[in-house]
Amino acid sequence: MPVTRGAKKKLRQDKKRERQNRLIKKSVKVAIKQFRLSPNPKDLAKVMSLLDKAKNKKVYHPNKVSRLKSGLSKFHLRKESITLNKTKIKPLKKTPRKIKSGV
């Protein structure tokens, strides 16, 4: 329990900052979860923006933010390429082989 006036003020500040940081982290986690469920460029931009804001407010370490952003963009590219491949690939028709007659 803080005794001095300065220590009491510091405790109040720490509690307030903890609440704010928790709120920011929660919003980032929710945005990432929503993006992973239905990846699209709009949600990716939203998540990137939230991560940058959290980094600027020193909620997350810059290296963690860059690691998360890299992983999310790779995830988006993988999902995008899978959906593109599904639309492009057509099943091959089996055609009978032509047999060449004797030499």
Summary of the structure (lengths in Angstrom):
residues: 103
radius of gyration: 26.2
end to end distance: 100.6
largest distance: 105.5
contacts: 213
relative contact order: 0.08
helix: 74%
strand: 0%
